[in-house]
Amino acid sequence: MPPPIIEAQGLTKRFGDTQALAGLDLVAESGQVTALLGPNGAGKTTFISAVATLLRPDSGSLSVAGIDVLADPKAVRHVIGLAGQYASVEPAMTGLENLRMVARLFGLSKSEAAAAAVDVLGRLGLGDAGDKLVREYSGGMRRRLDLGASLVGSPHLLLLDEPTTGLDPRSRIELWEAIRGLVADGTDVLLTTQYLEEADQLARDVVIIDHGRVIASGTPDELKNMAGSDVIEVRPRQATDLEAVRAALATVGSDAPRVDVDTQRVSVAVDDGANQLSTVVRLLDEGGIASDDIGLRRPTLDEVFLGLTGQPIDSVGPDDDTADAA
């Protein structure tokens, strides 16, 4: 079994009065996508920056692909690639020209750079667009090209910081497919995202951090199982009945019901879900409340995140733990 692509033990980092990392322990296995989630200021950006050798932890140990990050950061830079949510490509150049330029900056010869650019464009489904100016690309195509710029150096580990922020659903799915292809070809990925569906779709392991520590980790299914309870969800036919549905679910729930005004749904965690579902159906019938949808399901990652951190994921913006201390 290959060694972990990332292994951190007891990492600490302080910026003035801000403890960004507080003894963080994390292992990301090889051959997969590992998703890193956490509230704003949890330490995600600080950890990514440490892995990318952009800052040095105060204490603890950190290795990437078996290389000690603190002892040999230069060697680490040869095995990682970094792509963020903002495209770093030049719009007045073609896709091929952009990647050839980046490859040359990595020290490849002209012929090597040309071959690497063609190879990467093909892997990302941009082979037919290589001769087009980047300003003519869609947002999703630009983001894939940005990924390509981080791949021409053939990294073992790709660090993706909020890669699909601002993309439309179709472009997001296209980028997901590109990331799956990279992993299938042997590139390991550490992903930060504010979209829990993205973590559910892409990641084999999800790590949730808060206040500079790992508070939960496992596969998406393992984290959902940690939540324990089933969830009853009701969509009333009339939006005016949302409060009445909330009151009904409050009588059977193991926690306070959640009301989503946008989707007009009310959900609540319950024990003994099958029996409680029949109780809810009876309560709604007795109250004269018609529903378009009522069902029993497992918890989502959104609900796991809320239970662990006390914050819904939609309240979480880009992590600013390093910026806060600047």
N, C-alpha and C positions, 0 to 999 in steps of 0.2 A: 504493500500500500504506500503510495507516495506521501511524503511529509506534507503538513498543512502549508498552503500558500502564504498564509499570514498567521503568526502566533504572537500574541501580546500577553504579557504577565505583569501585573502591578503597575501599569502605566499611570503616571501622574503628570499634570501640567497645570501651572497656575499663572494667571495673568493679573498681577496686582491682587485685588481682593477676590477675584473670580477663580474658583477651582474648576477648570474646564474638564480635566480628567482626574478621577479620584480613585486610583487603584484599579484601572480597567483591565479585565482579563477577557481575551477573545481569541477564538480559534476559527479560521476560515479554511475549510478543506479544499483540496485541489479538485479540478474537474467539474466545477459548478459555478452557479451564481449564488453569492451570499448577499442578502439584503440587510442594510443597516438602517434602522428606524429609530426615531426618538423625537421628543418635543423640541421646540426651538430652544437653543442654548444647552441641549443635553450633552454635547461633546462630539457630535458627528463630524463637523468640519475640522475640529482639532485633531481627531483621530485620523481622518483622511489625509490631513496635512502632514501628520507624523509619518504615515505609511509612504507618502509621496516625497519624503525627506525635505519638506518645506519648512518644518520646524522640528526642534529637538525636545523630546520629553524631558521633564526634570528628573524622573527616576523610573525604574522598571526596565523590562527588556522587550524588544520588538524585532521580529525577523520576517523577511519576505523571501519566499522561495529558498529558505534555508540560509539566507544572508543576514547577518547582524546589521540592522539599519543604523544603529548608533556607531558601530565600529567601522562600517564601510558603506556610507551613503552613496558614494559614486557608483559602486557595483550595483546597488539597488536600482539606481536610475536607468541602468541598462536593461532591466527586466520588467519595468512598469510602463504603462501608458496612462494618460489622464485626459478625460474629456468631461466638460461641464455642460451647463444648460445653455450657454451662450456660444454661438458658432464662432470659431476662430479662423475660418477660411476667408480668402480674399475674393470678393464677389466679381472683380474685374478680370479674374483669371478663370481658365477652364478647370474642371475637376481634376483632369490629369496634371495640369500645370501646378495646381495646388499641392497635390500629393508628391509630385516629383521634387518640388521645392523643399517640402518637409523632409523627404527622404535624404536629400542632399545635406540638410542640416544635421541629420543623424549620422552623417559621414559615409553614406553609400556613394559609390561611383556613379557616373551618369547612366551607364547601362544597367547597373543594379537598381538605381532609383526608378528608371523607366519601367523595369520589370516589376518592381514592388508596387508601383502605382497602378499598373494594369491589373495585377493580382488582387489588390485590395478592393478596387472598384468592382471587380467581378464578384468577390465574396459578399459585397454589400448590395448587390443588385443594381449597380450603377454603371455597368459596363457600356451600355448604349448611350449614356449621358456624359461620358468622359470628355468629349470635345465641346460640350456646351459651356457657355459662361455660367459661373455659379449664380450670378444675379438672376438667371432664368430658372433656377431650381425652385421647387416647392420647399416649404419649411421642413417637411420630413426628409427630403433629399439632402438639404443642407446639413441637417443633424446627422444623417448617415455619413456624409462626407467628413464631417467633423470627427466622427468615430474613426473614419479611415485615416485621418491625419495622426491619430494616436496609435494606429496599428502598423504603420509602415516600418517601424522599428522592431516589429515582431515581438511584442512584450509577452511575458508569461502571465502578467497580471494587468488587467484593465480596470482602472478606477473610474466609475461613472457617477458623477454628482448631479442628481436631478436631471437625467438626460432627456426626459420627455416633457418637461415643464413647458407649457405654452403650445404644445402640439395638438392638432385636432385628433379625434379618435382614430381615423384611418391612418394618419401618419404615426401615431403612437403604436398601433398594431404592427405597422411595417418595421418600425425600429425594434420592437420586441422580436420579430422574426430574425432580424439581423443579429441581435444579441444571442439568440438561440444558436444561430449558425456559427458564431464566433466560439461559443463554448463547445459545440460539436467538433470544431476544428482544433480544440486544445487550448483555448485562451480562458484563463480563470477571470472571474468578474466580481468585484466588490461594488455594490450598487447602493446609493442612497436615493430615496424617493419619498414623495409625499402622497403617492398613489398606492394605497394598500392593495388594490387589485393587481397592480404591477408586480408587487412583491409576491403575491399569491401565484401569479402566472409564471414568473421567471425564476424565482429563487428556490433552491433546494433547502436552504437554511435561512431563517430570519433571526436577526439579532436586534433586540430592543434595548436601547440604552437611555438612561435618565440620570441627571446629576453626575455625569462622568463615570457611571458604572453600568455594566450589563445587568439588567434586571430580569431578562428572560431570553431564551434562545431555543431553537428547534426548528423542525419542519413546520410549514404552515398548518398542517393537520395536527401536529403535536401541540402547537400553541392554541389552536381552537379547542382541543381537548382539555387544555389547562383551565379554560373558562368554565368547564364542567356542565353548566346548565344548558338545556335546550332554549330556543327562543320562539315565542309565539308572536306572529306579526299579522296585523289587521289593517286593511285599507277600506275605510267606510265609503259607502257610495256618495255620501254628502260630506263635504269638508267641514260643515258646521257640526258634525258629529265627532270630530276628533277629540274634543274634551271628554265627551261621554265615553268614548272608547278607552281613553287614558284612564278614566276613573274605574272602568270595569276591569282593565288589565292590572291595575294597582292592587286589586283584591286577590289576585292569584300569583303575582310575581314575587320572585326572591329579591328583586331590586326595583328601583323606581322605573316606570316605563319611560321610553324615549319617544318623543313626538318629532317626526320629520315633516315639517310643513310643506317643503318643496315636493316631496313624493306623496304626501298625504297618507303616510303610514305611521302606525304606532306599534312599537315592539317592546317586549319585556322578557327578561330571563326567567325561566321557571324550572322547578324541580318536578319530576314525574310528568314530562311534557304531554304524553298521550292523554292522561286523565284530565290534566288542566285544560287541554284544548277543548275537550267536550264541555267543560265547565264554562269556558269563554263563549262557546257557541250558544249555550243556554242563556248566559247573561245578556248577550247581545239580542237574542230573540225576545227575552222578557222585557228588554228596554226598547224594543221596536226599532233597533238600529240595523239597517241593511248594510251589507258589506259586499264589495266587489271582489275581495280576495282575503282569505284567512288561511294561515298555514303554520306548520311547525318546522323549524329548520335548526341547523347547527349555528353557533355563533360565527360571525365574520371576523376577519382580522381587525376591522375597524373597532368592533366591540371588544376584542381582546386588548387592543391598544388603549382604548378608553378605560378599561378596567385596571390596567397596569399603571398608566401614567396619570389618570384623572383628567385627560384632555382628549377631545375628539381630534382625529387626524386633520379635519378640515380647518382647525384653528392653528395648525402648525405651518409656519412659513419656512423659508430657507434658514438653515442653521447659522447663527451669528455669534457662537461662543467665542471665537477668536476676535471678532470685530468689537464685541462688547468690551474687551479688555485692552483694546488698542489705545 
